[in-house]
Amino acid sequence: VCFFTLDVALKKEKEVLNDIEEKDQYENLHDFTAGKKYFRCSQTEKISTRKKAQKTKQTRSDFTCLRSGKSYNQQGSLKVHIGETPFSCQHCGKSFPYKVSLDRHIKIHTGEKPYTCQQCGKSFRHQGNLSHHMRIHTGEKPYTCKQCGKSFSQQGSLSHHMRIHTGEKPYTCQQCGKSFAQHWNLEDHMRIHTGESPFTCQHCGKSFCHQGSLSHHMIIHTGEKPYTCQHCGKSFAQHGNLKIHMRIHTGESPYTCQLCGKSFSHQGSLSHHMRNHTGEKPYTCKQCGKSFTHKGSFDRHIRIHTGEKPFTCQQCGKSFAQHWNLKVHMRIHNGESAFTCQHCGKSFSHQGSLSHHMRIHTGEKPYTCQQCGQSFTHKGSLNCHMTVHTGEKLYTCPRCGKSFHQHGNLNTHIRIHTGEKPYTCQQCGKSFTHKGSLNWHMRIHTEEKPCNCQHCGKSFTFKVSLDRHIKIHTGEKP
């Protein structure tokens, strides 16, 4: 995501000024003539034929390069042309054709910034930099692209923009061959090879390759959200996030999959989607070897191994490994049950639970084991079942070392060590380790007897009681 900030604008200004400063300088020295004075470049044999200088005023274009034939009105311009740089910096040794260029350069070493913006107080070394900067405040954009009509505040910005249309990428990395349209993009890229991270946060010590990345990071410490949506009032820390958010209101989906035609609001969403076609799973768990298509899925999986539950309910203190589990849990406190089954009237906190519940009525079992043919209502049930075939026990108790096929079984087991009984009867206050135990207990209060004998019609509260009763009819003697 690209972010247009003041720093980026000033970075472009600096490049434009450097272009201006170096524009009239040439790498090769040439032969030249000034009136009747002939000179040869210092790289070749020095020969000269001189006449006495006349006191009369020189005519126009009296300073001519003997090799290229180019003429100049002033001898200083000719010196620039042949590469003569008589003014040297005492600090770094860099040479310049004009004293004014040297004076401007010296301010880099002295840190002098005599030109100050009256609107924001920012200071600059050169008048030209201040002039370019003022266009940020005035909004002036005098340079317009003839192909798309986009306008720019600086000539250099227009030149850079034109490379979008021409496809020109003149800056090439010598290490990997990758090319870039802008010089600063190459500079940023080179830090990948060098590992350089020159921009360091003074609060936490974290380092960054780019100034812009540090600026965005600083918002974490300040909590500043300067970019506000004019439609809904939501604020964002970064301008790019606001631009992405605006697509919710506009419905814009500019990123389209070339394979299936599906469109997305974000470039990242398209990149993730493409992995569905390629089958790429770049994120691999080092503990169990399982691979994932998306970083978020990988991060959630890791919590299975670490047992981390970073999402905590502020009302009851219960913690969850996933954020959406906390959101669903909060509906218990809010009393929210927005999704109701039309068959039995049972209500659910989220749509997914209702969808799963509906399979009880339809009998649908869309998930089938390829090894034994057994079908399941839920994908999670199939995943759990597959460990029967593989013998895999991924979930290990950190206290006693016992392993389990399913994460839920580990959670239930952990309660043996902690003594936790999170399921409490609202009528008598008795607590239970398992949800199923509470459900069975509630039948005592409701006098529900859902287990019916097919032989005599007698009903029982618990299945174990029915199983014991059945033996009377079958004559089985355990």
C-alpha angles and dihedrals in degrees: 000000000000120000123198106214135160090257091057091048091051091046089057090046090055092051091049091052092048088053090051093048094050098035096095097043121097131202098221128060118229140199114256143175129217110200103303093344114102121199135182124211117265091243091066135046111302112237127159139177111201137189124190112276112254119225092224117104115271117248123241118288090014093147108075132176107233094207102045099023092228114148132210136192093221132047090223090061090052090051089055089050094054092045099251111159109177098165112082129187112239090209103054106003096242112150131218135192094225132044091225088059090051091048090052091048094049089065089069089065097039094044090227114161106177097166113081130184109236092208104052103009096239114148131216138194095224135043090227091058091052091049091053091045092054089065088069088064098037094042090225113162108176097165114080129186110235092207103053104008095239113149131216137195094223135046090225091056090054090049090051091047092053089066088070088065097038095040089224115161105178098167113081129184109236092208104052104009096239113149131214137197094220129048094224090055088059090048090052091046093052089064088069088065097039096040089225116162103175098165112082129185111235091208103053105006096241113150130216137196093223134046089224091057090053091049091052091046092053089064087069089064097040096040087219117160104181098165113082129184111236091208103053105006095241113150131215137198093221131045092223091059090053090052090051091046091053089066088070088065097038096040089225116162104176098167113081129184109235091207103053104008096239113149130215138195094223134048089223091056090054091048090052091046092053089064088067087064098039096040089225115164105179098169113079127181110232092205101055104007095239114149130214137200095217134043091228092057090048092051091050091049093052089062089065089066097038096041088223115163106182097167112082130184109236092208104052104009096239113149131213136197093220129048094223089056089059091049090052091046092053089064087068089063093040092048088231117157103160100164119069129185111236091208103053105007094240112151129217136197095228140026095243092060091051091049091052091045092053090065088069088065097039095040089225115163105176098168114080129184109236092208104052104009096239113149130215138198094223134041090227091057090054091049090051091047092053090066087067088066097039095040086222117158106185098167116077128182109239091210105050104009096239112150131215138196093223132046092222090058090053091051090051091047093051088064089068087066098039097039088225116163105181098169112082129182109237091208104051103009096238113149131214139197094222133046090225091057090055091049091053091046092053089063088069089062097038093040087223114166107187097162109089128188111234091207103053106004095242113151130220136193095225133035092230088061091050092049090053091048093050090064089068089064097040094043090229113159112200 
